[in-house]
Amino acid sequence: MKLLFMGTPDFAVPSLKALYEDGHEIVGVITQPDRKRNRGKITPCPVKELAITLGLPVYSPEKIKEDGELLAKLKAMSIDAFVVVAYGQILSQEILDIPRLGTINVHGSLLPKYRGASPIQESILKGDSEAGITLMLMSIGMDEGDMLMKKSTPIQNKDANVLSEELANMGALAISQLLENEESFMHAYENRTPQDEEKATYCSKLTKEMGFLDFKDNANVVIRKIQGLYPWPGAYTFTDTGKRLKLHKAKAIDEETASIIEKKAKMPGDIAVYEGHLFIRCIDTAIEILVLQLEGKKALEVKEFLKGVSLDFLGRLGGKK
């Protein structure tokens, strides 16, 4: 099939790679413009890097809706379908109407749940048992189009980084199956399912402020925030001395360990070390911290971290944002 691909982050890379390896004619790849990444250095996004490696034409309009020259070029190409995976710009109806078969989106949730910018993180933060991807026909509304295919996976104790990679690969397999040929697409199209608007929920764009940890929350809420916001924006707290402390990995503890730790750490934010393990008390019980990072230092596993930091220096965690 003759396709145009739109995408930007790592999440979109497996889908572009799969479509290329399936032998489709990819007439172009549209990505976000190069931005400051990697400590201020202007670099291309992951999708652009792959497209260049594959020798595909790349377009990076600042605002695609306003790029009349590019839109005219796309209209002249007789494209079968657009495939959009985490592109990052809103598409106009004019753009959606260009391809013959429509514009297909790979979305990182089981729609109509979690429309919006951060569905994978939201599924962890909300404590869902499963996550997934949905292939849909894009419409002018945000993530409101008819659904063509869904696939799900258990969340278990996966952090957002691991779950995102798994869903990216799942999405790539799904789009490959959907576009195996025009017959497979038309079968899905004829059996498409409208979304139930009464069940629709939305998630917002992630911000750094979302990562602040309040240990007056229940332990499971704190763990979900640590897992759901890793690696970005990251979960963090502050020491008594005002140093930012990032918590990268944590896990729940059993009742026997909890009864021991609660005698050592009695208030939310209190720290305890027991048999070389580090624990933080929440309102109901304690959690075990596995990987953490003090401001100005690199991330360390607890064993290495405790060699260079005293508990007195950390004090009671929490404080002001």
N, C-alpha and C positions, 0 to 999 in steps of 0.2 A: 504494500500500500504506500501511497505518497503522503508523508506525514511532515508536520512541523512540530517541534518540541519546544515547550516553554518550561523553564525551571531554573532554580538558583542554588539551593544548599545541597549538602551531602545526601539528604533524604531523596533527592531527585535523581542522583547519579545512577543507581541500579536500573531505574526505568529506562533512561536514555541508553544505557549500555545494552540492555535486553532488546530494545527495539532495533538497535543497530545490528546486533548479532543475529537477529531474526531475519535480516536481509531486507528490511523496509527501505524505501527511498526517503531518506530524511533530508528535505530540501533546505532546512535551516534550523538553528537553535537560537531561541531568544532568551536572554538572561538579564538580570539586573546589571547596571553599570558597575565597573570596578570600584570598590570601596576601600576605605582604610580598615585593614585587618592586621593581625599579627603585630600588635603594639604600634599601630599607626602607619604601617607600611601599606601602600595602595597595591592590592593584589586582586586578581580575578577570582570569581566564585568557583566552587568545585565543578559545577556543570560546565562552565566556560572552559575550564582546564581540560575536562574530558573531551569536549567538542573539538577543541584545537588538536588534541592528540589523535582524534579519529578523522581529522581533516574535514570537518563539517563547517559550513558557513555559520558565522556567529553574528548576531545583532544584539546590541545592548542599549536600547533607547532609554532615555531618562524618563519619559512618559509615553508609553506605547500608544495611548489613545490619541495623542496629539502629533504623532509622527506620520503625517500624511504620505510622505514618500515611501516609507516602509509598508504602510497599509496598501498602497497602490501596487506595490511589488508583490505582496502576498496574494492579492486578488487576481493577479495575472498568472499565478502558478498552477491553478487548477488542483488544489490540495484536497486530498480525501478527508483528512481529519487533523485537528490540532490535539496534541496531548499536553496537558498542563499538570505539573507536579511542583507544588510549593514555589510558584513563580514569584509572588510577592507584589503584583500590581493588579488592580481591578480592570477587568476587560469590559469594553463597551459592547452593546448589542451588535454594532457594526462589525466588530472583530469576531464575535461568536458566530456570525452568519457567514463568514468567509468560506470555511471548509464545507465540502459537499455533504459529508455525513455528520458533521457537528464537532463540538469541542468536548473532549473527554478529560475529566479531572480525576487524579488519584488523591484521595483525601485520607488523612491519618486518623479516622475514627469510624465508628459504626453509626453512620448517619441514621436519623436526624440528630443524634447526640453529638454534642461538641462541634458545632459549626464554629468557624473562626480560626484564629492564628496559632493556637497552642493546644491542639486536641490530645496529643500524646501525653504531655505533661499533666493536662487536666484529668485524664483518666486515672493517673497514679494519685494525684492529689485528692481526688474524690473517693479513693479506695475501691475502685471498680475491680471486679474479679477478672475481667477480660478487656482486651482492646482489639483494634482491627483496622482494616482499610475498607473504603468504599469507592468503587468506580462509579462516577455519575456523569450525566450529560450536563454541562454547565449552562446555567441560565443567568439572567442579569442580577438576580438576588444572590446574596452571599451563601454559598454552599447549599442552595435550595433545589438543585436540579433533580430530575428523575434518576433513580439508582439502577445501575446495570449489573453490578456484582458486589458481593461482600465476602470478606474472609476475616476470621477472628483467631485470636491466640490468647492463652492465659497470661495474666500479668505476673502472678506470683510475687517474687521479691525483686523483679527487674527494675533497674533505674531507668531514667528517661533516655540515657545514651544507648543502653543495650536494647531497650524496647523500640527506639526509633530505628536502629539498624535492622532489627528483625522485621518491622513493618515496612521499611523501605524495600527490603528483598521480597516481602510478600506482595507489595504493590507491583513490583517489577514482574513477578510471575503472573499476576492477575492481568496486567495490561498486555503481556505477551499472549496469554490465552485469549483474551477478548479480541485482539487484532491479528489472530493467527491467519485469518482471511476475512473477506467481506461477509461470507456466510455466517461465521461465528459472531461477528459484530451484529449483523441483522437479527440473528436469533435473540441476542441479549436485548437489542433495541425493541423488538416486538414484545418482549416479556419484561420490559422495564417497569419499575415500581415507583410511583410518586411517594414523596416523603410525607409522613404524618406531621403536619404543622403543630398539632397539640403536644407532640412529644419532643419538639425541637428545643435544644439547649445551646447556649453559646459560651465561648471562652474568649478571654481577652488576650492581648499581646503581653508577653512576659516583660517584667521590669525588674531591675535590680532590687528594688524595695520589697518585692514579694518574698525574697529569700530570708528575711529576718525571722529568727526562731524565737518563739515565746514558749519557755519551758513550763508555763502555767497551762499549756495545752496537754492533752493526753499523749502518751508515748507513741501511740500508733499515728497520730496526726503529725507529730514531729518527724517520725521516720519517713512518712509519706512525703513530707516536704523536702527532706534531704534527698530522697530517691527521685522525686518528681522534678526537682530543679537542678539536677546534675546532668551535664557539666555547667550549663548556663541557665539562669544567672547565678546559681549556686546558693546553698543555704549557709547562713552565717549567724554568729552571735558576737558578743563583746566580752572581754575579760574585765576584771575589776579596774585594771589600769587603762582601759579604753582601747586596747588592741583588738582589731577585728580577727575573729577566729572562724575560718571556714570549716564546715563539716561535710566531707565528701561521701563517706560511706558509714552506715550504722545498721544495727539490727536489733530485733527484740530479744529479750532474755527470758529464761524459764523461771518458774515460780521459786525454785530453791535458790537460784542466784539472786533473784529480786529480794528475797527476804534478808539475805546477807547485806546487799548493797543499801537497802533502805535504812539500815542501822548506822551506816556511814554517811549517807547523803540524805538528809531529812527534808530539805527544802528544794523547791524547783530551781534548777540551775546549779545545785551543789554537785561537785565532782568527787568521784571515788575511784581509787585504783585497787584492784583485787586480783592477785595472782598474775600480775603483768597485763591485765586488761583494764581499759578505761571506761568509766560509766558516768552518765549524767542523769540526774534525777528530773523527772517531769512531774506533773501534778499527781498522777496516779501511781507511777512506777518508774523504774530507770530504763535507759537504753544503753546498749554498748556501742561505742564509737570505734570504727575500724581504721579510717583514714581521715586526717585532718591537716589543716594548714594555717599556721600563724601568720599574721600580716607581715609581709616582707620576706617570708621564707617559702620554701618549696613544700609541696604536699608530702606527707610522710605517713607510713603505717604507725600505729600506736607504739609499738616496741621501740622504734627509732625516735619517735617524737618525745617519749618520756625520758630519753637519755639527756636531752638538752633543755627541758622545761620543768620547773617545779610547780606543784599544785598551788603553792602559796602565790606564785606569780599570776596564775590563772584566776584564782579566787572563785567567787560565785559568778557563774555565767549569766548573761542576760543584759541588764543595763539598758541604756538608751540606744535607739537606732542612730 
